[in-house]
């Protein structure tokens, strides 16, 4: 049997760092001719633009209703009696996940399907003076937002925004008319996804060291590296190959730039907030157990009695299906007022995927309007 070629350590260290890999590839192909060389240069320039110069923008026209310490509250449409508040995940990426691009936007879908007044939490990147902010700081500003919107809202919680929305609904049930939890880890002990395994396998000291390296913050670039390492073959090799093969395709490049301007530009989180989330929510599962203290009181999910819609992704490797659907066990909402939907695709596709936006979210919008 022929031996497989071995990769030299110097080669491996080079290709394992995504910032260096495109340059190494281009250099090795310089002798292949001018035309190919020009294409290689365009490839490297595109890599630099995608990973270093692009910044995300929201797709739908909006106004800034509130400029708070932790967020901008963005407002869409015209005022209604009960507005809908979309709580974007505060997990390292911006609120573009909810308003990605024209024809592929959750906000746009909601507005087109019966919800005329929508607001969005556009969470700010944490600064050094916010390093000691905790979950209560964010809950307090969520409550301020709801009060400013009239005191009662429908809430759509996306991913990590879901447990925050559930906390608000448990702490102030009268302020929430209906609750949608999409890809939201409510019962973090459920299922057997990679995030659960990683959190339980790593001691809290590991996360404390990351926060210390960030000067008291959990830096977005640390989290981005972790997400990419979940699928290294895709992010460090396949993505670059795809880009190289499509370097002369303007439509492909436009889509690639739109996605990477969001995905590749993470935001920073307060270290205290982050460590509280890891320890109390993901390691100890306090929210599901009813032992998490929010704004001075233990939060009991049984206090949530409004209509609830649970949305999970069939191949979600960030939030296991069980972590979403098991919320039903803890809620005080009658079974007849709980809807559950398993959508095709993975985690990001729940909020940004064209198929889910066209086939699943219109029905959810109508459900909210009728709740």
Buried (B, 14 or more C-beta within 10 A) or exposed (E): EEEEEEEEEEEEEBBEEBEEBBBEBBEEBEEEEEEEBEBBEBBBEBBEBBBEEBEBEBBBEBEEBBEBEBBBBBBBBEEBEBBBBBBBBBBBBBBBBBBBBEEBBBBBBBBEBBBBBBBBBBBBBBEEEBBEBBBBBBBBBBBBBBEEBBEBBBBBBBBBBBBBBBBBBBBBBEBBBBBBBBBBBBBBBBBEBEBBEBBEEEEEEEBBEBBEEBEBBBBBEBBBEEBBEEEEEEBBEEBBEEBBEBBEEEEBBEBBBBBBBBBBBBBBBBBBBBBBBBBBBBBBBBBBBBEBEBBEEEBBBEBBBBBBBBBBBEEBEBBBBBBBBBBBEBBBBEEEBBBBBBBBBBBBBBBBBEEBBEEBBBEBBEBBBEB
